[in-house]
Amino acid sequence: QAQLVESGGGLVQPGGSLRLSCAASGFTFSVYAMRWYRQTPGKERELVATISRDGDNINYADSVKGRFIISRDNAKRTAYQQVSSLQPEDTAVYYCNARYLVNSYWGQGTQVTVSS
């Protein structure tokens, strides 16, 4: 059974950093492109960053460009997102998504709260 488990969220002060992880199991992680999304109550889920299966192609939303870094380790079956220079508007539940052809898997999300 395919599964994604996010971790690494928490409460951080403005300007702080976190490293989010997304551990995969139950499918061939290395052939899947990975994405990070975030969502706040009452808003649509926002695509934050994408990384190709080999890590060569990476894209970011303008709102996080220069502050977030997406990466992956296929040997560990894990995707990461380093989130830095966090601001209150970055507060959200962060989800990872694995996508290959018609297959798409989601994790349960990890809460990031930016507050002083």
N, C-alpha and C positions, 0 to 999 in steps of 0.2 A: 504494500500500500504506500503510495507516494505521500511524503510528508515534508513540510518545511517548518522549522522551529526558529523563530527569532528570539534574540536575547540582546542584552546590553543597554536597554533603555533605562531611564531614571530621571531624577530631578537634578537639574544643573543650573548654575547661575548664568546670567547673560555673559557672553564671551567665552563660555566654557566649551568643552568638547566631550564627545562620547564615541565609542566604537560599537556599532551595531553588527551583530552576526546573524547569519541565516544558515542553519545546518540542514542539509538535505538527506533524505533517505528514501528508499523504495523506487527509485528511477535512476536512469543514467544521467547523472548531473552534468557531465562534461559536454553533452550535446545540446543542453538547454541554455538559451539566453536568460540572463537574470535581470530583474528590474526591482527597484525600490520605489514604493509609493508612500504617500502619507495622507492622512485624512483627519479633519477636525469635525466636530459635531455640526450638522447642518450644511456641510459643504461636500462637494464631490471629491472622490479620491483623486489626488494629484500625482502624476508621474514625476518622480524626482531624478532618477538616474537609471541608465541602462548599460549593460555590459554584454558583449557578445560571448559566445561559448568559449572562445580561445583568449578572450580578454583584449583583443586588438582594437575593437571598436567600442568606444565609450561616449556616452552623451549625458548631458545634464540639463535640467530645467534652468532657465535664466535666474530664477530666484535663489538657486543654491550654487551656481557656478563660482568656482574659486574658493568655496567653503567646504564642500562635501567631496569626498573621494570614494568612488565605488571600486571594488576589487574582488577577486575570487581566487580560490585555491582549489583546483579540480581534484588534486590528490586528497584533500581533506573534505571534499564535497561541501564546501562552505563559501558563501558570499559574504562580503563585508561592506560596510559603509562607515567611513570615518566622517563624522559630522563635527565641524569646528565653527568658531565664531558664532555660536548659537545666539539667537535672539528670541524674544517671547513669541514672535509670529511663527517660529519653527515648532512650537508646541503642537503635537499631533500624535496619533498612533501611526507608527511606521510599519509597513508591510513589505515583505519580499514576495516576489512572483517569479516562477520559473515557466518559460514558454518555449515550446518546440512544435512546429506545425500546428495541429489543432489541440494539442495538449497544453493545459495551463493549470498550474498549482499555486495555491496561496498558503501563506502562513497565517498564524492567529494574530500577529501584530505585537509590537512592543511600544509601550508608551514613553514618549519623550516629553518632559515638561521643563520649560525654561522659565525660571522665575527667581527673583531675588528675595 
